[in-house]
């Protein structure tokens, strides 16, 4: 079982987070208890094991589940190690990059014959490369300057395509393919990068 005296979270706790070490492979696991029906494990950007468990699940049950998925954890940790971690960007550098990204975007839009966004903003996003709002505003990640130009362009086309379809339906991907035929390869290559969360 986990190295912990108590084997069950307090029934009065709405949500708690604890750290444990499993019995067999001595994995350090951060467990978050909350209103959930099933146990779920994931890896964070640094390869740490995170478990999201129902409030009343015993530590023994969590231990058994994590150990049963040990091979999956090892495999996905190896994939994370193969990724390129992008550098942290301080506020002044973010502002400089924002100016460059906006200039590149303006140059692209000058020859783009599709729908144009209402506004373009550049932000330090930690989980996405870009986003498009229902109001027609597009946000781009400052880390787009760290990837190849064709990946930068793919992200821009992806978000512009949301001006036609606010989903990821076949029609949306057909719109993306109109301007970026190799979009599948670009999507795969973006997964080789890790955006810093700090």
PLY file of the C-alpha trace (Angstrom):
ply
format ascii 1.0
element vertex 198
property float x
property float y
property float z
element edge 197
property int vertex1
property int vertex2
end_header
0.00 0.00 0.00
0.98 3.65 -0.05
3.42 4.89 2.56
0.78 6.69 4.61
-0.95 5.97 7.92
-4.47 6.87 6.86
-5.96 4.82 4.05
-8.97 6.95 3.28
-9.58 10.65 2.81
-11.75 12.40 5.38
-15.45 12.22 4.40
-15.85 15.91 5.24
-13.15 16.99 2.79
-14.50 18.50 -0.42
-11.23 18.21 -2.29
-7.73 17.37 -1.05
-4.39 16.71 -2.64
-1.75 14.41 -1.15
1.50 12.80 -2.20
2.20 9.09 -1.79
4.69 6.43 -2.83
3.42 3.18 -4.30
4.30 -0.22 -2.91
6.07 -2.08 -5.74
7.81 0.37 -8.09
8.07 3.19 -5.52
6.37 5.71 -7.77
5.70 9.12 -6.27
2.07 9.97 -7.00
0.18 13.20 -6.39
-3.44 12.28 -5.63
-6.29 14.77 -5.89
-9.54 13.68 -4.30
-12.81 15.17 -5.49
-16.28 14.51 -6.85
-15.43 11.89 -9.45
-16.91 8.55 -10.39
-13.72 6.93 -11.61
-10.01 6.98 -10.90
-7.84 8.59 -13.57
-4.05 8.86 -13.84
-2.08 11.26 -15.99
1.47 12.57 -16.32
2.25 16.27 -15.97
4.77 18.04 -18.22
7.65 16.92 -16.00
6.60 13.25 -16.05
5.17 13.24 -12.54
2.29 10.84 -11.93
-1.00 12.50 -11.01
-4.05 10.52 -9.86
-7.57 11.99 -9.74
-9.66 9.86 -7.41
-13.20 9.70 -6.02
-13.44 11.06 -2.46
-13.85 7.75 -0.69
-11.47 5.55 -2.67
-8.92 3.77 -0.47
-5.23 4.24 -0.95
-4.89 0.50 -1.47
-7.24 0.70 -4.50
-5.31 3.65 -5.93
-2.01 1.86 -5.35
-3.23 -1.22 -7.20
-4.51 0.86 -10.14
-1.31 2.87 -10.52
0.88 -0.23 -10.31
-1.31 -1.99 -12.90
-0.62 0.89 -15.28
3.12 1.00 -14.64
4.03 0.05 -18.24
1.85 2.88 -19.58
3.58 5.34 -17.23
7.06 4.24 -18.35
6.11 4.42 -22.02
4.66 7.92 -21.80
7.50 9.21 -19.65
9.86 8.13 -22.44
7.79 10.08 -24.97
7.94 13.19 -22.78
11.73 12.95 -22.59
11.90 13.00 -26.39
10.07 16.32 -26.59
11.77 19.71 -26.89
10.98 21.85 -23.85
10.62 25.49 -24.86
12.24 28.17 -22.68
10.48 30.34 -20.14
9.84 33.85 -21.50
9.91 36.91 -19.25
7.37 39.75 -19.70
9.68 42.05 -21.69
10.53 39.24 -24.10
6.85 38.40 -24.41
6.11 41.96 -25.53
8.93 41.85 -28.09
7.69 38.54 -29.46
4.11 39.81 -29.59
5.19 42.60 -31.95
6.99 40.15 -34.24
4.10 37.67 -34.28
1.59 40.42 -35.07
3.80 41.64 -37.93
4.07 38.10 -39.34
0.34 37.61 -39.00
-0.42 40.89 -40.76
1.85 39.89 -43.64
0.05 36.55 -43.92
-3.41 38.14 -43.80
-2.44 40.62 -46.52
-2.41 37.75 -49.05
-4.94 35.48 -47.35
-8.26 35.37 -49.24
-10.40 33.86 -46.46
-12.28 35.37 -43.54
-10.26 37.82 -41.45
-10.31 37.98 -37.63
-11.75 40.96 -35.80
-8.66 41.20 -33.62
-5.36 39.38 -33.09
-3.81 39.13 -29.63
-0.61 37.39 -28.54
-0.43 35.79 -25.10
1.75 33.47 -23.06
-0.54 30.43 -23.13
0.52 27.29 -21.25
-1.62 24.60 -22.89
-2.60 25.81 -26.36
-0.87 27.22 -29.41
-3.83 29.39 -30.30
-7.54 29.99 -29.83
-10.48 31.59 -31.62
-13.48 33.13 -29.88
-17.07 33.17 -31.11
-16.64 36.93 -31.59
-13.99 36.35 -34.24
-10.98 37.23 -32.09
-7.86 35.11 -32.40
-5.16 34.62 -29.77
-1.71 33.23 -30.58
0.95 31.84 -28.27
4.22 33.78 -27.83
6.06 30.46 -28.15
5.13 30.25 -31.82
8.44 31.98 -32.52
10.19 28.88 -31.14
8.78 26.53 -33.79
9.38 26.19 -37.51
7.71 28.83 -39.75
5.45 26.22 -41.38
4.13 25.21 -37.93
3.52 28.86 -37.09
1.53 29.16 -40.31
-0.41 25.98 -39.60
-1.53 27.27 -36.19
-2.64 30.54 -37.76
-4.59 28.72 -40.50
-6.12 26.43 -37.87
-7.47 29.38 -35.90
-8.61 31.25 -39.02
-10.54 28.14 -40.05
-12.50 28.40 -36.82
-14.01 31.60 -38.21
-15.92 29.23 -40.52
-16.49 26.31 -38.14
-16.26 26.62 -34.35
-15.56 22.91 -33.97
-13.27 20.18 -35.29
-15.72 18.62 -37.71
-14.78 17.20 -41.14
-15.85 20.53 -42.64
-13.42 22.34 -40.37
-10.50 20.11 -41.35
-11.42 20.51 -45.01
-11.14 24.27 -44.52
-7.72 23.83 -42.90
-6.57 21.53 -45.72
-7.52 24.16 -48.29
-4.64 26.34 -47.06
-2.45 23.72 -45.37
-2.58 20.35 -47.20
0.04 18.88 -44.85
-1.83 19.87 -41.69
-1.67 16.31 -40.25
2.12 16.35 -40.36
2.17 19.80 -38.79
-0.12 18.68 -35.97
2.14 15.73 -35.27
5.28 17.86 -35.27
3.80 20.34 -32.79
3.45 17.48 -30.33
7.25 17.28 -30.23
7.30 20.55 -28.26
6.48 21.14 -24.62
5.14 24.58 -23.70
6.46 25.67 -20.27
3.75 26.10 -17.62
5.69 28.37 -15.29
0 1
1 2
2 3
3 4
4 5
5 6
6 7
7 8
8 9
9 10
10 11
11 12
12 13
13 14
14 15
15 16
16 17
17 18
18 19
19 20
20 21
21 22
22 23
23 24
24 25
25 26
26 27
27 28
28 29
29 30
30 31
31 32
32 33
33 34
34 35
35 36
36 37
37 38
38 39
39 40
40 41
41 42
42 43
43 44
44 45
45 46
46 47
47 48
48 49
49 50
50 51
51 52
52 53
53 54
54 55
55 56
56 57
57 58
58 59
59 60
60 61
61 62
62 63
63 64
64 65
65 66
66 67
67 68
68 69
69 70
70 71
71 72
72 73
73 74
74 75
75 76
76 77
77 78
78 79
79 80
80 81
81 82
82 83
83 84
84 85
85 86
86 87
87 88
88 89
89 90
90 91
91 92
92 93
93 94
94 95
95 96
96 97
97 98
98 99
99 100
100 101
101 102
102 103
103 104
104 105
105 106
106 107
107 108
108 109
109 110
110 111
111 112
112 113
113 114
114 115
115 116
116 117
117 118
118 119
119 120
120 121
121 122
122 123
123 124
124 125
125 126
126 127
127 128
128 129
129 130
130 131
131 132
132 133
133 134
134 135
135 136
136 137
137 138
138 139
139 140
140 141
141 142
142 143
143 144
144 145
145 146
146 147
147 148
148 149
149 150
150 151
151 152
152 153
153 154
154 155
155 156
156 157
157 158
158 159
159 160
160 161
161 162
162 163
163 164
164 165
165 166
166 167
167 168
168 169
169 170
170 171
171 172
172 173
173 174
174 175
175 176
176 177
177 178
178 179
179 180
180 181
181 182
182 183
183 184
184 185
185 186
186 187
187 188
188 189
189 190
190 191
191 192
192 193
193 194
194 195
195 196
196 197
